[in-house]
């Protein structure tokens, strides 16, 4: 939710800082829980592959060690 609700995407500098911070939060996490609207927990992997969530990809190569 943090990238859709809490980040000012109109300011490139703020967006970049937020993305780096999010990478650090997730990198240091023990557990990340994700809710994918429209994909039931009982769905097979194919349902996830065909879902809208598989159409957007964000990489963090530039921030990897």
N, CA, C and O atoms as a GROMACS GRO file, in nm:
protein
  260
    1UNK      N    1   0.080  -0.120   0.000
    1UNK     CA    2   0.000   0.000   0.000
    1UNK      C    3   0.084   0.126   0.000
    1UNK      O    4   0.040   0.231  -0.046
    2UNK      N    5   0.205   0.116   0.051
    2UNK     CA    6   0.284   0.238   0.067
    2UNK      C    7   0.321   0.303  -0.066
    2UNK      O    8   0.335   0.425  -0.072
    3UNK      N    9   0.336   0.223  -0.172
    3UNK     CA   10   0.370   0.287  -0.299
    3UNK      C   11   0.248   0.344  -0.371
    3UNK      O   12   0.264   0.423  -0.464
    4UNK      N   13   0.128   0.306  -0.331
    4UNK     CA   14   0.010   0.360  -0.396
    4UNK      C   15  -0.057   0.470  -0.316
    4UNK      O   16  -0.125   0.555  -0.374
    5UNK      N   17  -0.040   0.470  -0.186
    5UNK     CA   18  -0.111   0.566  -0.102
    5UNK      C   19  -0.023   0.674  -0.041
    5UNK      O   20  -0.071   0.785  -0.015
    6UNK      N   21   0.101   0.646  -0.018
    6UNK     CA   22   0.182   0.734   0.067
    6UNK      C   23   0.297   0.804  -0.003
    6UNK      O   24   0.367   0.883   0.060
    7UNK      N   25   0.320   0.777  -0.129
    7UNK     CA   26   0.435   0.836  -0.198
    7UNK      C   27   0.387   0.937  -0.301
    7UNK      O   28   0.300   0.907  -0.383
    8UNK      N   29   0.445   1.056  -0.298
    8UNK     CA   30   0.415   1.159  -0.397
    8UNK      C   31   0.489   1.125  -0.526
    8UNK      O   32   0.609   1.152  -0.538
    9UNK      N   33   0.418   1.066  -0.622
    9UNK     CA   34   0.482   1.022  -0.746
    9UNK      C   35   0.508   1.137  -0.842
    9UNK      O   36   0.577   1.119  -0.942
   10UNK      N   37   0.454   1.255  -0.814
   10UNK     CA   38   0.477   1.369  -0.903
   10UNK      C   39   0.614   1.433  -0.879
   10UNK      O   40   0.662   1.509  -0.964
   11UNK      N   41   0.676   1.404  -0.767
   11UNK     CA   42   0.809   1.458  -0.734
   11UNK      C   43   0.911   1.345  -0.751
   11UNK      O   44   0.917   1.253  -0.669
   12UNK      N   45   0.992   1.353  -0.856
   12UNK     CA   46   1.086   1.247  -0.889
   12UNK      C   47   1.184   1.219  -0.774
   12UNK      O   48   1.213   1.103  -0.746
   13UNK      N   49   1.233   1.322  -0.708
   13UNK     CA   50   1.328   1.305  -0.598
   13UNK      C   51   1.263   1.229  -0.482
   13UNK      O   52   1.323   1.136  -0.428
   14UNK      N   53   1.143   1.269  -0.444
   14UNK     CA   54   1.071   1.203  -0.336
   14UNK      C   55   1.044   1.057  -0.372
   14UNK      O   56   1.058   0.968  -0.289
   15UNK      N   57   1.004   1.033  -0.496
   15UNK     CA   58   0.976   0.897  -0.542
   15UNK      C   59   1.100   0.810  -0.533
   15UNK      O   60   1.093   0.697  -0.484
   16UNK      N   61   1.214   0.859  -0.579
   16UNK     CA   62   1.339   0.781  -0.574
   16UNK      C   63   1.378   0.749  -0.430
   16UNK      O   64   1.417   0.636  -0.399
   17UNK      N   65   1.369   0.848  -0.342
   17UNK     CA   66   1.401   0.825  -0.201
   17UNK      C   67   1.308   0.720  -0.140
   17UNK      O   68   1.353   0.634  -0.064
   18UNK      N   69   1.182   0.727  -0.173
   18UNK     CA   70   1.085   0.632  -0.119
   18UNK      C   71   1.111   0.491  -0.170
   18UNK      O   72   1.100   0.394  -0.094
   19UNK      N   73   1.146   0.477  -0.297
   19UNK     CA   74   1.174   0.345  -0.353
   19UNK      C   75   1.296   0.281  -0.287
   19UNK      O   76   1.296   0.161  -0.260
   20UNK      N   77   1.399   0.360  -0.263
   20UNK     CA   78   1.518   0.309  -0.194
   20UNK      C   79   1.482   0.267  -0.052
   20UNK      O   80   1.526   0.162  -0.005
   21UNK      N   81   1.401   0.348   0.016
   21UNK     CA   82   1.360   0.314   0.152
   21UNK      C   83   1.276   0.186   0.154
   21UNK      O   84   1.295   0.101   0.241
   22UNK      N   85   1.186   0.172   0.057
   22UNK     CA   86   1.103   0.050   0.050
   22UNK      C   87   1.191  -0.072   0.027
   22UNK      O   88   1.168  -0.177   0.086
   23UNK      N   89   1.290  -0.060  -0.060
   23UNK     CA   90   1.381  -0.172  -0.085
   23UNK      C   91   1.448  -0.214   0.046
   23UNK      O   92   1.457  -0.334   0.074
   24UNK      N   93   1.494  -0.117   0.124
   24UNK     CA   94   1.560  -0.149   0.251
   24UNK      C   95   1.464  -0.215   0.350
   24UNK      O   96   1.501  -0.308   0.421
   25UNK      N   97   1.339  -0.165   0.354
   25UNK     CA   98   1.240  -0.225   0.445
   25UNK      C   99   1.219  -0.371   0.410
   25UNK      O  100   1.223  -0.458   0.497
   26UNK      N  101   1.196  -0.398   0.282
   26UNK     CA  102   1.168  -0.535   0.240
   26UNK      C  103   1.292  -0.624   0.250
   26UNK      O  104   1.281  -0.741   0.285
   27UNK      N  105   1.409  -0.568   0.221
   27UNK     CA  106   1.532  -0.646   0.229
   27UNK      C  107   1.557  -0.692   0.373
   27UNK      O  108   1.603  -0.803   0.395
   28UNK      N  109   1.527  -0.607   0.469
   28UNK     CA  110   1.550  -0.640   0.609
   28UNK      C  111   1.436  -0.715   0.675
   28UNK      O  112   1.443  -0.746   0.794
   29UNK      N  113   1.332  -0.743   0.600
   29UNK     CA  114   1.214  -0.809   0.657
   29UNK      C  115   1.237  -0.957   0.680
   29UNK      O  116   1.307  -1.024   0.603
   30UNK      N  117   1.177  -1.007   0.784
   30UNK     CA  118   1.174  -1.151   0.808
   30UNK      C  119   1.057  -1.212   0.733
   30UNK      O  120   1.064  -1.326   0.687
   31UNK      N  121   0.948  -1.136   0.720
   31UNK     CA  122   0.827  -1.184   0.655
   31UNK      C  123   0.759  -1.068   0.586
   31UNK      O  124   0.746  -0.960   0.644
   32UNK      N  125   0.714  -1.088   0.464
   32UNK     CA  126   0.637  -0.988   0.391
   32UNK      C  127   0.504  -1.054   0.354
   32UNK      O  128   0.502  -1.158   0.288
   33UNK      N  129   0.395  -0.992   0.396
   33UNK     CA  130   0.262  -1.044   0.364
   33UNK      C  131   0.203  -0.958   0.254
   33UNK      O  132   0.204  -0.835   0.261
   34UNK      N  133   0.152  -1.024   0.151
   34UNK     CA  134   0.098  -0.953   0.035
   34UNK      C  135  -0.046  -0.995   0.013
   34UNK      O  136  -0.078  -1.114   0.015
   35UNK      N  137  -0.134  -0.897  -0.008
   35UNK     CA  138  -0.272  -0.925  -0.044
   35UNK      C  139  -0.289  -0.886  -0.190
   35UNK      O  140  -0.272  -0.770  -0.226
   36UNK      N  141  -0.322  -0.982  -0.274
   36UNK     CA  142  -0.343  -0.957  -0.416
   36UNK      C  143  -0.492  -0.964  -0.445
   36UNK      O  144  -0.549  -1.072  -0.457
   37UNK      N  145  -0.555  -0.848  -0.455
   37UNK     CA  146  -0.699  -0.844  -0.483
   37UNK      C  147  -0.728  -0.918  -0.612
   37UNK      O  148  -0.662  -0.895  -0.714
   38UNK      N  149  -0.825  -1.005  -0.610
   38UNK     CA  150  -0.865  -1.078  -0.729
   38UNK      C  151  -0.799  -1.214  -0.744
   38UNK      O  152  -0.834  -1.290  -0.834
   39UNK      N  153  -0.704  -1.248  -0.656
   39UNK     CA  154  -0.640  -1.380  -0.659
   39UNK      C  155  -0.672  -1.448  -0.527
   39UNK      O  156  -0.624  -1.407  -0.422
   40UNK      N  157  -0.752  -1.551  -0.533
   40UNK     CA  158  -0.791  -1.624  -0.411
   40UNK      C  159  -0.674  -1.708  -0.361
   40UNK      O  160  -0.590  -1.753  -0.439
   41UNK      N  161  -0.669  -1.728  -0.230
   41UNK     CA  162  -0.561  -1.808  -0.172
   41UNK      C  163  -0.566  -1.953  -0.220
   41UNK      O  164  -0.466  -2.023  -0.218
   42UNK      N  165  -0.684  -1.997  -0.262
   42UNK     CA  166  -0.697  -2.135  -0.311
   42UNK      C  167  -0.666  -2.147  -0.461
   42UNK      O  168  -0.673  -2.257  -0.516
   43UNK      N  169  -0.632  -2.035  -0.526
   43UNK     CA  170  -0.604  -2.036  -0.669
   43UNK      C  171  -0.476  -2.112  -0.699
   43UNK      O  172  -0.384  -2.118  -0.617
   44UNK      N  173  -0.471  -2.169  -0.817
   44UNK     CA  174  -0.348  -2.234  -0.861
   44UNK      C  175  -0.252  -2.127  -0.911
   44UNK      O  176  -0.291  -2.012  -0.933
   45UNK      N  177  -0.127  -2.165  -0.930
   45UNK     CA  178  -0.024  -2.071  -0.974
   45UNK      C  179  -0.063  -2.003  -1.105
   45UNK      O  180  -0.033  -1.886  -1.124
   46UNK      N  181  -0.129  -2.074  -1.195
   46UNK     CA  182  -0.170  -2.016  -1.322
   46UNK      C  183  -0.259  -1.895  -1.307
   46UNK      O  184  -0.252  -1.802  -1.387
   47UNK      N  185  -0.344  -1.894  -1.203
   47UNK     CA  186  -0.430  -1.779  -1.177
   47UNK      C  187  -0.347  -1.656  -1.143
   47UNK      O  188  -0.380  -1.545  -1.184
   48UNK      N  189  -0.240  -1.674  -1.069
   48UNK     CA  190  -0.152  -1.562  -1.036
   48UNK      C  191  -0.077  -1.514  -1.160
   48UNK      O  192  -0.063  -1.394  -1.182
   49UNK      N  193  -0.030  -1.608  -1.241
   49UNK     CA  194   0.042  -1.572  -1.363
   49UNK      C  195  -0.046  -1.491  -1.456
   49UNK      O  196   0.002  -1.399  -1.522
   50UNK      N  197  -0.175  -1.523  -1.464
   50UNK     CA  198  -0.267  -1.453  -1.554
   50UNK      C  199  -0.328  -1.328  -1.492
   50UNK      O  200  -0.398  -1.254  -1.560
   51UNK      N  201  -0.303  -1.304  -1.365
   51UNK     CA  202  -0.366  -1.190  -1.297
   51UNK      C  203  -0.302  -1.058  -1.338
   51UNK      O  204  -0.193  -1.054  -1.393
   52UNK      N  205  -0.374  -0.951  -1.308
   52UNK     CA  206  -0.324  -0.816  -1.338
   52UNK      C  207  -0.194  -0.787  -1.262
   52UNK      O  208  -0.115  -0.703  -1.305
   53UNK      N  209  -0.172  -0.856  -1.150
   53UNK     CA  210  -0.053  -0.833  -1.068
   53UNK      C  211   0.074  -0.878  -1.138
   53UNK      O  212   0.184  -0.839  -1.099
   54UNK      N  213   0.061  -0.959  -1.240
   54UNK     CA  214   0.178  -1.006  -1.314
   54UNK      C  215   0.208  -0.917  -1.435
   54UNK      O  216   0.292  -0.953  -1.517
   55UNK      N  217   0.142  -0.803  -1.446
   55UNK     CA  218   0.164  -0.713  -1.559
   55UNK      C  219   0.256  -0.597  -1.523
   55UNK      O  220   0.297  -0.521  -1.610
   56UNK      N  221   0.287  -0.582  -1.396
   56UNK     CA  222   0.370  -0.471  -1.351
   56UNK      C  223   0.492  -0.528  -1.280
   56UNK      O  224   0.479  -0.615  -1.193
   57UNK      N  225   0.608  -0.480  -1.316
   57UNK     CA  226   0.730  -0.533  -1.256
   57UNK      C  227   0.821  -0.418  -1.216
   57UNK      O  228   0.839  -0.323  -1.291
   58UNK      N  229   0.877  -0.428  -1.099
   58UNK     CA  230   0.972  -0.328  -1.053
   58UNK      C  231   1.097  -0.402  -1.009
   58UNK      O  232   1.089  -0.494  -0.928
   59UNK      N  233   1.210  -0.363  -1.062
   59UNK     CA  234   1.334  -0.429  -1.024
   59UNK      C  235   1.416  -0.339  -0.934
   59UNK      O  236   1.397  -0.217  -0.933
   60UNK      N  237   1.505  -0.400  -0.858
   60UNK     CA  238   1.588  -0.323  -0.766
   60UNK      C  239   1.736  -0.354  -0.787
   60UNK      O  240   1.815  -0.344  -0.694
   61UNK      N  241   1.771  -0.392  -0.908
   61UNK     CA  242   1.911  -0.428  -0.935
   61UNK      C  243   2.008  -0.318  -0.893
   61UNK      O  244   2.115  -0.346  -0.839
   62UNK      N  245   1.971  -0.193  -0.917
   62UNK     CA  246   2.063  -0.084  -0.887
   62UNK      C  247   2.088  -0.069  -0.738
   62UNK      O  248   2.183  -0.002  -0.697
   63UNK      N  249   2.004  -0.130  -0.655
   63UNK     CA  250   2.020  -0.117  -0.510
   63UNK      C  251   2.074  -0.244  -0.445
   63UNK      O  252   2.090  -0.248  -0.323
   64UNK      N  253   2.100  -0.347  -0.525
   64UNK     CA  254   2.150  -0.471  -0.468
   64UNK      C  255   2.297  -0.458  -0.433
   64UNK      O  256   2.370  -0.378  -0.492
   65UNK      N  257   2.339  -0.538  -0.337
   65UNK     CA  258   2.480  -0.536  -0.295
   65UNK      C  259   2.567  -0.601  -0.398
   65UNK      O  260   2.689  -0.609  -0.381
   0.00000   0.00000   0.00000
